[in-house]
């Protein structure tokens, strides 16, 4: 009774925030609730019935197990309730998705009571979240001539779980809501500083956009009953920045429809649009929830009578409105003609939003059901010894005779499953692929755990080579929220089979290393496919896709992912890098030169960037591949020379061994297995049996870009351009400016060296610059705070061994102490250097932040409004992104330096250098 009273107390506290009761996931609480339901005289009985029916989470939660067993009692007549009849009990089981509910349904279907068995069979035919143990039970019963088992398997083979679902409506009425002008980052839909509440869907929903926007959405729904509200990025792309399931969850919560009347706050079918479409990783998440993402193209570039683009005084293309999507506009999506209409007027073809595969996701309420359904259909057909009936839209297989393969096409062809034997696939093909490496990060991990529970998964797929659960996004402040969430997450993921940053048993030191750096190390095959719960899952080996927590869960559970083979853009280099330049400047210049070459069109958006770095080891090359998220690319592939790849694999081996030495290995010996695979790959390269991955010489690209290193003569800065008169141009990563643009008047309030964009060499640059400046000036004084956070503990250890950490300590006024971690975020900074704990720190924006209104110069990737720094009443906060030496010098000067000052400060410094490969990397 005490647990129930605590629950009631929590309900009362939530009510003061305008929140409903929190969904129940614990067995002990639900056990008390069931006891009160059975007690007809209990004063809490009616409330307990509501909690049991409407507020208990399904899947593999401990509460779901208790609920399933009680429903079984009711069906068997062992418990009799007027409010829950056996028929209603079956209905409730049908909404519980899998795990304990499937076990109960199989018990009943394969039991001795014929009538009950037939009823259970009818429910089982609608279920798709079955695993090996469940299939084995059916298979055994099938072998023993059990008629019910035969009937269920025949139904699965015919995919009746899908074919008996209602068809997608021919017309979907929508009413528009402009969520913002310009690119809309997922920070607007699910702010990073609210990451702690993501697993509490109703609470987290309150942070979407603004309370005013939420009220406007509700007003539109009241004014237009029966219509769906479509959130729109006007003159921009929807969902850039992060692969955030919570962003889509919030949109669905406010504008979608309930997935089930018996599962609280889980909504599906959101509809979103953008003038420039939907960010690829965000669109994948929309598919997960059975939603629709539309590329509106409602603004186009103005052209003159000769067809040339007309530009404004800043050189930017002038846009003309083709049709209006102003808030409150009623539109119609026709799923048959695949067109968008305003009344009778046809506006645009939306076929890409309504492909046969996407329509299946919409019909099934999300992509999970299709993925699992296809798997069950394949297994059932095999049991029956028949060809798989053609029910689902066939995989799209595009092949061009005589055309070579890009690097990503080669990887997809090697990893594809279920395709026509012997067929070579090119870009545009839609395939299932096996996944080699999976990463889960800590601020989305609790949602990934929920998704795994909802799809009744209990262990990692055996075909996954390795998977890692990070602790980096919550590393900087070990506050009450982190203390409540992270240990629970680490235990779940450790039990599931992942290598975890924190040991639930406390036997090894908490490793809060940045997830992308760890994944970059444990990827030991450039032919690998990597799925990670963060947009910066972009390795310099293999091809990596940032994904939402649901896609990560699916990859962990099945070892597979489904997606089209993307087109590629080939990036090569010519010329020589200037001695005073850093490779980060080459990264920024790549974006600037690409936009200049293509007249402002971002040819990288939604495509693979195949970058021919060749001579740059994986650590340094990651600086480029990591940034491709900001280029709006779907992913990137780094093409390396044989010797460089071997060097990168040797570094990866050594770091994996350190993880083993620190006690992070699990009982499946996953880490040792990765080292063994690396040894095998190195041997293949050295022997010539299988050289490093390169594209074919006759591969076809969407575009090719040659970056001229000779014209990069001064440091390059990505500027959020917060005061641009054109709101749509603010907070994009496309405004790349040279150092001289700023003169000496640009004050810097805080510098940050850290996040996934830096490597060991960057931290050595900091120490070398401090030595340099001391020699030149006699001492070093900071006129602005400088926060330094190494990406990994390994880097800290290496810096200590090489003497650089001593220099950093000498000039720091604060050094992290893992024995006494901060329990509250820093709100004020002094003009000194802070040596922070390895992890994301300021870049994540959920714990540490700059003071409101600050101008921050950072090595990170985030310049979105409110992410690193929020606005103040006096001025807008701005996060400018630059190389490590520029950031360090700016903190020391308290302003952006001029070119002469910069050159003097980097004399003799080992900057991250790059020389293009001397030979073409193709064959």
N, C-alpha and C positions, 0 to 999 in steps of 0.2 A: 504493500500500500504506500510505502514511503516513496518509491520511484514514481508512482502515479501522482502523488501529491506534488512531487518536484516538477513533474510534467505540467500539471495544472498551473503551478506558480510561474513556470516559463511561459505558458500560454498567456497568462495575465500580463506578464512583462512585455511580451510581443504585441499584445493588443494596444499598449500605450504608444507603440510605433506604427499602429495601423496595420499590423501583420496578423496573419492567420496562424493556427498552430503549426509548429514545425513537423514535417513528415517523420513518421516513426520508422527507425531502422534497427532497433534493439530488441532482442528476444525477451529480456527480462520484463521490460515495460509492457510489451504486447501480451506476455503471459499473465500479468496482473489484469490487463484489460479483458482478456478472455475469461478470467475467473469472475470478474464483475458481470460479464455478459451471462454467464451460466447462473449466477445468483439473481433470480428473478426479483428479489427484494432489495437489491443494491440500489442506493440512491444515485449511483454513477452509471447505471446500466445503459440508459439511452445515449449518453455521451460516449460511452465505451463502444457501443454499436457503431456510431458514426466514425470514431477513430479507427476501428477495425476495418470497416468497409471502405472508407474514403481517404484514409490518411496513413496507410501503411505502404512503405516502399516495396516494390516487387524485386524479382531477380534472386540473387544469392545472399541478400542481407539476412542476418539471423532472424529478424522479424518475419521475413518472407517464409522462412522454414516453419516457424511456429504457426503462421497463418495457414499455410498449405495443409499442415497436419490437422488443424481444427476443421478446415473445410472438408477434409476427408472423413472426419468423425461424423460431420453432418450428413454427408452423402451416404454413408454406411448406416445411418440411423442411430449411431452411438450417442449423438447429441441432437436434441430436437429443439429448434428455434422457430418461432412463428415468423420472425423477421427475415431469417435466412433459410429458405427452403433448399432442398437438394438441387433443384434446377438453378436457383440463384447462386448456390455454392459453385456449380460448374461454370457459371458465367464469370464469377470472381476469379476462379482458377485460370480462365482463358485470358485474363488481363494481367497475369503475373509473369508472363514472358518466358520463364525458363528456370532451370535449377530445381529447387524443391517442388515447384508446381508440376514440372514434367515428371519428376519421380513419383509424385502422388497420382498423376493421371495414368502413368504406365502401370502402377500398382492396380489401379481400378480397371484399366482396359484389359490387362492380362490376368485379371482375377476370375473367380468362379461365378460371380453374379452376372448373368448374361445381359440383363437390361442395363445395369450400371456400366458394364463393359462397353456396350454400344454407345451410351451417352458419353463416356470418357473418350471413346474413339473419335466421335464427332468433334470434340474439343481439340484433341491431339492433331487432327487434320488441319487445324488452323494455326498450329504452332510451328515456329521455325528454329528457335534457339535450342537445338538438340546437340549434344556432344557425344564423344565416342562411347561413353558408358551407356547413354540412352539408346543409341543406335544398336549397340551390342545386345541389349535386352530385346529389342524388336527383332533383330536378326535371329537370335536364338529361338524366340517364339515362332518366327516364320519357319525355321527349319523343323520345328516340332508340329507343323501344320496347324498352328493357331489361326483360326479364321479372322479374328479381329486384327491380329498383327498383319496378316496378308492384306486386309482391306486398307489399313493405315499406310502400308508401304506402297500399295497401288495408287493411293491418293497422292502420296508424296511424289511418286514418279510422274504423275500428271500435273503436279504443281497446283493442286486445287486450293492450297493455302493462298495462292495468288489469283487464280482464275475466277474464284468465287467472290473476290472483292468487288465493290462497286467500281464502275468505270470512272475515269477522270471526267469531271463535268466539261461539256463542250465550251461553255462560257463561264468565265470567272470575272465577276464584277469587282473592280478595285477603285479606291479613292486615294489620291496622292497626298503624301506629306513630305515636304522637303526638310530633311533632317539637317542639312547644312549646305553651304556653297563651297565648291572645291572638293578636293579629296576628303573623304570621311574615314578617319582611322578608327580602328576598333577600340581605341582609348575613349572615343566619344560614346560608344555603345556599352563598353565595359571597362571603366577606368582602372589602370594599373594600381592606383592607390586604394582600390576597393577589392583587391585580389583575394583577401582573406575571406570574403563572404561568398565567393563564387559557388561553392557547393550548397549554399542556402539560397535556392533559386528565387524565392519570393523577395527576400531581403536584398539580394544583389540586383534584382530588377528595379529597385528604387533609384539606382545610380545611373540608369540609362539616359543619356543626353542631359536633360534638366527636368525638374518637376513641372515647369511650364510646358515643355514639349509633351510630357506625359499627359497633362491635362488636355492639350490640344488634340492628341491622338484619341483620348476618350470622347472628346466632343465630336470628332469626326465619326466615330463609331456610333454614337447616339443619333447623329444626323443622318447617317447612311447605314441603317441596319441591314445585315445580310451581305454587306460588301467588306472586302479585306482592305486594310490600310497598307499601302505600299510605301516603305521608307525610301527616300531618294537622295542621292548625292548629286546635286545640281552643278553642272559644269565640272564634274570630277568623277573619281572612281570610288565605289563603295567598298569599305572594309579593308583599306590598306593598312600595312604595319604589322599586324600580328595575326597569328592563326588561332583566333580566340572563339572557342565554342560558346563561352559565356556571352559573347557579343550576339551571336545568333540566338542563343537561348533567351536573351533579354528581348530581342526583336520579336521572337515567337511568343514570349510571355505577354507582350503588349498588343501584338497584332495578329497572332496566329490563332489556332484552335486547340483545345485539349486533346492530347493523344488518347486519353481514356478518362471516363468519368470517375474512375477509381484510383487514379494516380495523380496526386496534387502537383501543380505548378510545372508539369512537363507538357509543353505545348509544341505543336508542329506546324508546318505549312506557312512559314513566313514568306512574304514577297518583298523583294528589294530591287532597286534599280539604280543605275548611275549613268550619267551622260556618257562617261567613258567606260561603262560596264562595271563589273564586279572583280575585285582582286581575286586571283586564282585560288588562293588558300581559303579565302572567305567563301567563295562559291562552292568549294568542296563541302564546307560545313553546312551551307544552305541545303545541299543535296542530302546530307545526313539526316536532316529534319524534314525531308520531303517538301522543301520550299521551291521557290522559283526566283531566279536571278536574271534580270533583264538588262541588256546593253541598249540603252535608250537612244543614243545618238541624236538627242534633241537639240544639240548645238553643233554647228559645223563651221569649219574655217571659211571665211569670206574669200572669194576669188574675184579678180578683175576680169575684163572682157577677154584677156589672153589666157585665162586659166591660172594665172599666178596668184599665190596667196597674198592677201593684203595684210600688212602689219601695222602696229601702232608705233608710237615714238620710242618704245622700249625694244622694238624688234619682235614682239610677240604677235602671233597670228590673231586677227580680230575674228571673234565668233559671231555667228548669226543664228538666231533661234529658228529652228525648223517647225517646232510645235511646242506648245506650252504644257508643262506638267506642274503648274503652280499648285500649291497646297489646296486641296478640296476639289481638284479636277477628277471627274468620274471617267474611267477608262474601262475597256473590256479586253480581257485576254481570251482569244479564241484558240482552244487547244487543238481544234481540227484543222483550221486553215493556218495555224501557227502565226497569227498576226495580232498586232495590238491596234485597237480601234478607239476613236473618240466619237461616240455616237455611230453614225454610218461611215465616218471617214477612216480609211485605213492609214495608220501612222507609220508602221514599220514592221518588217518581217522579224519574228523572234524565234526562228527555227532552232537556233543554237541553244535557246533556253528550254526547248521542248523536244529534244531528241527522243527517239524511242526509249533509250535507257533512262533519261531524266523523267519521262512520263511514267515509267515503271516505279521510280522512286516516289513520285507524287502519289501514285495510286496506292502504294504499299505503306505510305506514311514515313518513308525514309529509306536510305540506302542499305541499312543493316539487314532489313528483312529480305531484300533481294539477294544480298551476298550470301546470307545463310540459306535462303531458300534454294538458290542454285546448287549450293553444296549438297543439301539434302536430296534434291531431285537427282543429282548425279549418283549419289550413294544408293538411293532406292532403285534406280534403273539398273545399276550394277547387280544389286541383290536379285532383281527379277530377270536379269540376263537379257535386257532389251536395250535398243538404242534410246538415247535420251530424247523424249518427245520435244518437239520444237514449240515451246511455250513463250519463253522470254525472247526479247529482241536479240538477234545474233550479235556476237561481238563484231564491231566494225573492223574489217581487215582490209587495209589499203596497201597495195604493193605495186611498185613501178618497175617493170622489167628493165634491167640494164642500169638502174640508178643505184649508186652506192649508199652507204649508211653513215649518218652522223654518229657521234659518240653515244648520244642518248638512245638513238634507234638501236645501236648494237646492244646496249645494256638491256633495253626492254625485250629485244628478241631473245636474249639469253635467259631472262627471268620470266617470260610469259608462260602462262598455263592456259590450257583449254583452247588453243588456237589450232587452225588447220595444220596438220603435220607437214613440215617442209616448206611452209610458206614464209617468205621474208616480209616483214611488216615495216612500213614507213610512217612518218608523222601523220596524225589524224586517225590512225587506228585506235580502237578503244579496247583495252585488254585488262585482264587480271594478271598481276605479277606477284611473284614471291618476294618477300621483304627480308633483308639480311640483318639490318640493325634498326633498333627502335629506341627512341629516347622519350622519356616523360619528364616534364619539368614541374617544379614544386607548387607554383601558383595555379596550375591547371591540373595537377596530379590528382587532387581530390575528385575533380569531375571525371577524370579518366577512370578512377576507381569506381565511381558511381556507374559509369557506362559499362565497365566490366561486370559489375554486379547485375546491371539491368539486362545484359545479354547472357547472364548465367555462366560466365567464364570463371574458372577456378585456377588455371595454370597457364603459363606461357606456351605458345605453340612450339613444338619441337623443331620446326624448320627455321626458326629465328636463330641466327648465330650468336647474338648478344643484345641485351637491352639494359638500359641504365635509367635510374630515377635520380634526378638531381636535387640539390638543396640550395642552388645558387641564388634564386630569385628572392629568397627570404633570409639570406645569409647576413645581411648587414645589421639587422636588429632582431635579437632573440626576445621578442615581446610576447605578451600573453596570447596574442592571436597565433603567432608562430608556434609557441609552446603547446597550444591546444591542437593545432592542425598537423604539424609536420611529423611528430612521432607516430601518430595514427597512420599517416600516409606511408611512412617508411616501412612500418610493419606490414601493411597490406601488400605493398609492392615487393618487399623481401620474400614474403610467403608465396607471392605469385610467381617468383622466379627471376626477378630483376636484380642486378647489382645496384645497391643503394648507397647514396651519398652518406647517409647516417645509418649506423648499425642499430637496429631496434634493441639489441642485447647490450649495447654500449661497450663492445669489445674492441672496436677500433675508433680512431679519431674521426670526428665529423669532417667529411671532405666536402666543403661547400663549393667545389670547383665549378666554373661556368660550364653548363651542359654541352654547349657547342664544342668547346675545347675537348671535353672527354669523348664525345661522339667522334670528333675528328681523329682522336688517337685510337679509338677501338674499331674504327673502320679500317680494315686491313686488306681490302680488295677494291681496286678502282672500278671493278665491274659490279659493285654492290649497289643495292637500292636501300636508302635510309629514310625512315619516317620519324619525325620528331615533333613534339608538341610545342613548337615555337617557330615563328617565321624565319628565324636565323639558323634553322637546321639546314645548312648549306655547306657541305663538307668539301674539302679540296681533294678528296679521294671518293670515287663513286658519284652517284647522283642522289641528292638528298632533297626531300620535300617537307617543308614546314606544314604542319597539319593541326587540325583541331583535336581536342581531347578524345572525341569520339572515334576519329580515324586512327588515332594512336591506339585506342582500346581495341579496335578491330584488327589492327596489325599485330598487336600482342596476342590476341586470342586465336587468330586464324593464320598468322604469318603471311597474309596477303593484303593487297590493296588493289583497287580498280581505278583506272584513269586512262585518258587518252594519251597517246605518245605525242608530246608537244613538238612544235616546230623549234628550230634552233637558229640562233644568230651567232655567227662566228666572229670572234674578236682576236685579232693578232696585233703585233706591235712592230714598229720600225723606229730607227734612230737610236740615240743614246740618252740615257738618263743623266741629268746634270748632277755633279758631285754634292751639291747642297740640297738636293731634293730627297724626299722620303717616298717610299712606295705608296703610302696613303695618298699622296698627291697624284700619283698615277691613277689610282682608283677613282678619285673624284674627277680627274681630267677625262677619264673614259666616258663617264656619264655626260660631261659637258660637250665633248667632241662628237659623241653620238647624236645628241640633240641638235647640235649645230649642223651636222651633215645631213640630217633628215628633216630639216626645217621645223624643228620643234616636235616632230612625231617621235614618241618613245617606242622604238622597234623592239626594245627588250620586254615590254609589258606582256605578261602571260606566256612568255617563251623561255626556252633554255638558253642561257648564255654559255657558249662553248668557248672558254678562254684558253688560249694557247700560251700559258706562262712558261711551260717547259723546264726552265732552269731554276725555278723557285721552289724550295722545299715546302711541304704541306703546312707548316706553322705560318710561314710568311704568306703563302698563297691563300690561306684562309681569309686574310684581310680583304682580298678581292671577292672571293666567293660569298663571304659573309655579307658584304655590302650589296650584293645583287638583290637582296630583299628590298632594299631602298630603291633599286632600279626598277622595281615592280616586276622582276622576272619571276617565272614560276619556279625555276631552280637554276643551277649552274653546274658545269662540269669543267674541271681543270685538266688540260692535256699536258702530261709530263714526259720528259725524256726518261729513258730506262734508268740511268744512273741516279737521277733525281728522285724517281719513285722508290728505288731501293733505299736511298738515304732516308726518305720519309717513313718507310716501313720499319727501318731500324730504330728510328726515334719512337715510333708508335710502340714497338715491342718493348723498348726500355721503360716506357711509361706504364704500359700494362703490367709489366713485371713489378713496378713500384706499387701498383694497386694490389697486386697479389701479396707482396711483402708486408703491406700495411694491414692485411687481413680481410680484404674486400671480396675475395673469392667466395663463390657459393658451392653448394654440394654437387652441382652439375659440372663443376670445373670449367665454367664458361670462359673465364679470362685466359686460362691455360690453353683452351681450345682456340682462342683468337691468336695467341702467339704461334701455335702450331700451324694455323692457316697462313699467318704472315711468313713463316719460314718456307712453307710450300710455295707461296707466291714469289718470294725472292728467288728461290731456286728455279722457278719457271722462267723468270726474266733473265737470270744470268745464263741459263743454258740456251736461251733463244727459243725454247719450246713455246712460250707465250709471252711475247714482249708487252710493254706497257700499252694500254688502250689508246688508240688513235682513230680518227675517222677515216673513211675511205676517201681517196683523192677525188672521186667523182660523186661525193655526197652533195645533196642539194640543201641550201640554207634559205631561210626567209630573207636574210640580209647578211652582209659581211661588212665588218667595220675594222679599219686599220687605224690604230691609235699612234699618233706621231709623238714620240717622246721628246723630240728636239724642241717642240714649241712649249713644253712645260718648263717654264723658267722661274716660276715663283710658287710658293705654297698655295694650295687651293682649299677653299673653305665652303662647306655646304651651309647655306644661310636660310633660315626659316622666313626671312623677308616679312617680318611681322606687321610692317606698316604699309605694305603694298596696297595701292588703291583698289586693285582687283582682288577681292577677297579670295577668289578661287586660286590665286597664285601663292597664297600664304601657306606655310607649314608643309610644303612639298619638299622633296629632296632634290628637285631639279634646278634650283638656283645655286649654281656653283660659281664662286667669285675668287679672283686672285687676291693675294694678300694686299697688294697696293690699292685696291678699291677702298680700303678703310682708312688710309692715312694713319695718323697717330692720335685720332680723336675718339676712337672706339674703345670706351672703357670696358674692362673685363672685371666682373665681380667675383668670379670663382672659376677655377680650372679643374678639370677632371680627366685623369689618365686611368683608364680601366675599361671594363666590359669585354665582350668577346672580340672586339676589333684589335686588341693589342696582344702581343706575344712576348716572349722572353726578351727579345731584342729591344722592344719598346721600354721595358723597365731598365735595361742597361743604358738606353739613351738618356733616361732621367738622371741616373747617377753620373754619367759622363758629362752631361751638361752642367750639373752642379759643380763638378770638379773644374770644368772649363771656366765657369763664371767666377768661381772663387779665385782662380789664378789671375783672371783678368781684372777683377774688381776688389780682391782682398777679402770679400765676404759676400754672402748671398742673403738678400732680404726679400721677403715676399710682400708685395703690395696688394695681393689678393690671395685668398686661400687656395691651396692645391690639394685635391683629394686624389690619392693614388691607391688603386686596388688591383693587385695581380689577379689574372684569371684563374690560376691554380696554385695549390700548395707546392706542387712539384717545382714550379717556377721560383717560388720563394726559397725553397731549399737550394736550388741551383744558384740563385743569386747570393745566398749566404756562403756557399762553397767557393764562389768566384770573387768574393769581396765587395760586390756591389751593394748588398744589403746594409753593410756597415755604413756606407756613404748615405744611403737613404735614411737610416736611423739617425745619423748625425744631424741631418737637417729637419727631421720631423719633430713635431710637437706632440704627436699622438701616434701610438702604435697599437694595433689590435691585440687583444689578449683572449685567446679561446677559453681560458679558464674563468674569465669574467667578461663574457660578451655583453655588449650594450643591450639594455632592456627597453630603451626608448630612443626614438630617432633624434638625431641632432637637429636643432632648430636654429642655432647660431654658429657661425664660423669665425675663427680668428685668422689673421694673415700669417699663416704658417702651413706646413705640409702635414697632411694626415695620411698615415699608412693604414689603410683599411683592410679588413678581412677579405680574402679571395671570394669573389662572387660578383653579382651584377651591380650592386650598389646603386649609384644615382641613375644609371641607365634604365632601371626597371620602373622607378617612380612610385613604388608601393611602400617604401620605407624611408630611406634617406632622400631629402630634397634640398635644392638650393633655396635661399630666401626668396619670397615672392618678389617679382619684378626684376630679379637679377639678370644680368647678361652672363651666360655661362659659355665657356669655350671647352669643348669636350672631345675626346677621342671616340665617343660612343656612336650609336647609330640613330638615336632618337632626338628629333627636334620638334615633335608634335606639341601642340599647345597644352600646357599643364602637365606634361610628362616629367621632365627633369626639373622644370621650374614653372610655377604658376604666375599669373598676372597679379599685379598689385594695383592699388588705386592710382599710383603715380605713373606707372609705366607697364608695358607688356613685358612679361618674362620672355627671354629668347635663349635658345640652346643652339649655338653655332658649332659645327663639327669640323675638326681639323686634325693634323698629324700630331704626334706626341711632342716633337720639339717646339712646334708653334704653341701648343697648350702650355707647356712648361714655361716658356719665355713670357707668355702673356700673363701668367700668374705672378711671375717675378716683377714684371713691369707694371702690372695693374691695367694694362691696355694691350691692344693688338700691336705687335712690333712692326717697324718698317723693314724693308728687305735687307738693308745694310745691317741693321741690328740682328736680324735673324741669321744672316750669313756669318757674322762674327761669332755668334753663340754656338754654331754647329761645326766650327773648324775642328777637324780631327775626330769628329764624332762618327761612330759606325752606324750610319743611318741604314734603314732597310733598303737595300739596293736591288735592282733588277736589270738584267740584260736579256733581250729577246733571244730565243733559240736561233742558232745559225742555220738550221735546216728546217724544212717544212715538216710539221708533225702530222703526217698522213701516210697512208700506204694503199 
